[in-house]
Amino acid sequence: MSKEGILKTTSVIIVSILILEILAGYYLYLKRTYLVNDYYISSIFGVYEYLDKRYGNDKNAISYEDENFEKCSGFSSVANVHVPKVGIYKGGIKYKLQFHKSNLNQNLNTLKDDTNFVILMLGGSELMGVTHKNRKIHVHLQELLRKKFNTKSITVINAGNSATKIKDEIYIYNDLKDILYPDMVILHTGANDALYFNIIKENERQKTFGYNQPFKGYAKFTNKIEEDANYDGCILDSDITSPKIDANNKNNKELLLENFNYYLDNMTAALQNQNVIYLLGIQGFNEDVYDDPLLHTLKRIQRDNPNFINFNEFNKTFSWEDSVHSTEKSAKLIAEIYFKRIMKSFSQDIEEIINSK
């Protein structure tokens, strides 16, 4: 090939690569813009705070604060609060987490402190602590555990987020497990799955959603959510949830129960396969103000498993700020219930893991 031909071929290759990079960048821009509510966005902030406040402190432990809390009509917005230019790219089966902050530009897989016992808590706005932002469930739990084991090497990470920001609470773990390698996982969930299960607009979509993709995305993220939520996840169209399906319909309640049980079974199997100790907690709700039949369905979820807690049995004991968010006093009670179960089932495991590090 002549020198001119080589130069021409090289130029074509370079131009092609540039075009592909531009297209890839545009794709990622669109993905970041329209999928900002996807579950791995919320995962980022659990990871970010773990790295940024490595050991946390007894008052706040590991969690994020939300500067835009009041802007979302009671919902919490996390995007762009701590990391204004966080990029999330999905390449093959691994996520590349790109933080534009000097002390975070390292390989996340190497940053977990080998001396730290890490408990990863997953859930929604109740875990996030939208009604008691300074004293959340995980803060109380971390204090109890550190005091009991006389160590500050136990860190409880709060990866909770409001329902406007996450599609799949249970799948956050799939995102974080390869980054933090938690020693223990606590899932505190349920209310969002029930509350948003009844807003799918078409029965056929409900059935497809239910049977083919068991909770592979909350109902509210179907249909027109992309055009009705702004970048921070605030709901702009108050009518987005209507018309609702008939929450009293027996089939709908059974479908919710079937899907949620499937959902829990899968996570239980995954945790057991990975030899990660865990607790599964089903959120309670304020029965005095919320009579949604689907939410009441959560009370029927049971497991012959010592790692399972259905907090609905304490609904009358807890005090509430609203329909599904507890007071700070009750957040402490929830933490105490988790603590007692941890001590009953995993005290020896924790001792062994701490001593082995």
N, C-alpha and C positions, 0 to 999 in steps of 0.2 A: 504494500500500500504506500502511496506517495505521501510525502510530508504534508501536502495540502489536504489529502484525504484523512490523515490521522488527526489533523487539527480540526477538520470539519466534524469528524466522528466524536472527538472529545468535546467539542462545543455543544453538539446535540445532547450528549450524555449529561453535561453540566446543566444545560437549560432544563432537561427533563427532571433532573434531581431537584432543581429549584422550584419547578412547577409542583412537583409532588410535595415538597416541604410546605409550599404555600397552601395547597389543598389540605394537607394534614393539619396545618395550623388553623385553617378556617373551620375544619371539622371539630377540632378541639375547642375552638372558641364557641361554636354552636353547642357542643356538648356541655361546656361549662355554663353557658347561658341558660339552656333549656332543661338541663338535667341537674341544675344546682340543688334541687330538692332530693336528689338520689341519696341512698343511705350512706355511701362512702364519703359524702361531704361531712356528715355528722361525725363519722369515724375520725376524720382528720383532726377535729378539734379535741377529741379525747387524747389523741397521739400528741398533738401540739402542746397541750398543757402538761402532759407527762414529761415531755422533753424540756419544756421551757421552765417549769417549776418542779424540777426533778424530784425533790423530796417533799415539796408542799409544806404545809404547816398545820398545826393541830386545829386551827380555826377554819381554814378553807379546804384543806387537803388538796386533792387534785381535781379541778373542775375548771370551767370557764365562766366568765361573767359576760353578761350581754348588755351592751350599751344601747341597743335598739329595742329593748324590751317593751317600752310603751308604744312603739310605732305599729305594732301588729295586732291591735285589738285583743290583747290578752295572750296572744301567742308570742313565742320568743323567736327572735331571729339571731342566727349565729354567724352567717356568712360574712366574711370580710371584717369581723370585729378585731381579731387578733392578727390575722395574716392577710393583709390587703391584696396580696398577689399570689395566692396559693393556686398552684396548677395541679390538676388531677388528671393523669393520663392513664389509660388502660392499654397496656402493651402485652399481648399474649395473655398469659394467665396471671401476670404480676402487675401490680400497680406501681407506678413511679410517682412518689410523693415529692414534689418540688417546692421547698419552702424558700421564699426570698427573704431570708434573715440569716446573717452570717453564722450565728452559733448553731443553726439547725441544718446547715448545708453539709450534712454528713450522712453516712449510710445508716438508716434507722435501725437496721437489723443488729448493729453493733452497740447501740446506745442503751440497751436495757442493763441496769445495774445488777450484776450477778449476786449482790448481797441483799437485794430487795425482794421481799415476798409481795407479788403483785396480784391484787384482786381486781378484776375488771367487771364493773357493773354496767349492764345494758338496760335501756328502757326508754320511756318517753318523757313528757314534760313533768310528770310527778317525780321521777328520779332526778330530772334536771333541776327541780326545785324552784319552779316558777313562782310559787307562793311563799317561799321562805328561802331566799337566795343565799343567805349567809350561813345557814345551818341546815344543810341538806342531809339526806339519808346517809350518804356515803361518808360524810364528815363525822357523824355520830358513830358510825360503825368503825371507822378507822381509829377513833379515840378509844373505843372499847377494846379493840384488839391490841392496840399498842400498849395499853395499860395492863391488859391481862398477860401478855407475853413479855412485858417489860422490855420493849424494843421499839425503836423508831424505823425499823427496816421493813415494816408492813405498810404498803401503800395501796389505798383504794382509789381506783381511777373511775371517774364518773363519765361514761360515754353516752349519757342520756341526752335526748334532744327533743324539741317539740315536734308534734306530729306533722307540722307544716314542713319540716325539714327532712323527715325520714320516711321512706316507703316501707322498709322492711326491718323492724327493730331486731328481729332475730338474726338477720343476715349481717348485722354490723360485726358480729363475732367473726364471721368468715373473713372479714376484711382485716380485723385487728390481730387475729391470732398469729399471723405470720410476721407481725411487726413487733409485738410486745411479748409474745409467748407467755401469757398470763399463767400464774400458778393456780388460780381459781377464777371461775366465772359465776357471776350472779345475774340472772335474768329477772328483771322486775317489770312485768309487762301485762298486757291484756286489754286495758280500757280502750286504747286507740283501735285495736282490731275490731272490737265490738261496736264502737261508736261510728266508725267509718265503713263498717260492713253494710250498713243500711242506706248508703247513698248511691249505690250503683244504679244507673238510670234505666237499664233494661234487664229484664229477667234473663234473657239469653246471655248477656254479658256477665251477669251474675253467675250463671251456671258454668260458663267457660272459665271465668276467673276462679271460681271455687274449685272445680274439679281438675282442671288442667294445670293451674298454677296456684296451688294452695298458698295463699298469702304472699305471692311473689309480687307484692306491691299493694299498698292500700287502695281501697276503692276510690278514694277521693282523688287519686292521681290518674284516674282514667278520664276519658272524654276530654273536657276542655280545661283541665287544670293548668296546662302550659300557658294559655292565654289569660288566665284569671288570677295568676299569682305573679307578683313582681319578683325582682331578682333576689330579694331577701326572704321570699317565701310567704310574705304577708298576703292573706286572702283579700283580693280587691272586690270580688263580686259576691255579695252576701247571699245571692241566690244559687250559688254553685252547687249546693248540696241538694237541691230539689229538682224533680220530685223524688222523695224517698221511697224505698220499697216498703212493703207492709211488714213492720217489725214484729207484728203479732202472728204473722204467718208461721205455722209450725215448721214448714219446710225450710224457711229462712233460718230459724233458730237451730234446727238440726244441721243445716249446712255450715253455719258458723261453728257449731260444736265439732263437727267432723273435721273441718279445716284446721281449727285451732289445735285439736288433738294431734292431727298429722304433723302440724308445725312443731309442737313440743316434742313429739317422738323423734323427729329428725334431728333436732338439736341435741336431745339426750344421747342419741346414738353417736353423733359426731363427737361429743365431749367424752363419752366413754371410750371411743376408738382412739382418742388422743391422750387418754389417761389424765384428763384434767378434772380436778374435783370441782363440783358445781352445786348451785342451788337454783331451783326454778320457782319464782314467786309470781303469783297471779294477783294483780292489783285489786284493791277494793274500790268502793265508790260510795257516794253519799246517797243512801237509799231514801232519805227524807225529801230529797229534791229531785232525784232522777229515777224515773219509773220506766226507763227504756227496756223493753223485753229482751232485746239482744244483750244489753249490758248485764241483765240478771242471769243470762245464760252462763256467764263466767262462773257463777256460783256452783254450777254443775260439773265443772272440770275437777277431776280427782285423779290421783295417781297412788298406786301402792308402792310408793317410793319415799324413803326417808329424806330425800333431797328436795321434796316438793312441798310448797306452802301455798295454800289458797287464802290470801289475806281477806277475802270476803267474809270469812267467819268472824272477823274483828270489825266489820263495818260499823256496828253500833258502839263499839268502844272508841273508835277513832273520832277526832273532831276534824271538820272540813272547812276549807276556805270557799269552796264551790262544789260543783257536782263530782269532780274526780280528783281534786287536788287537796291534799291534807294540809293541816296546820303544821307549824314547826314542832309543836308538842307531839303530834302524831308521827311526824317524820322520825323523831327520836324513838318512839315506840316501835315503829317498823324496823329501825336499825337494831333495837334490842331483841326483837324476835329473830332477825337474821343472826345476830350474835349468839343467841342461845342455841340455835340449830347448828351453827358452825362449831360451837364448843362441844355439842353432843356428838356430832358426826365426824368432825375433822380436826379436833384439837391435836391428836397425835400426828396426823399428816402434816399440819402446819409446823409443829415442833421439829419434825424430821427434816422438812424442807429448809427451814430457817437454819438449822444446825449444819446442814450439808453445804450451805453456801459460804 
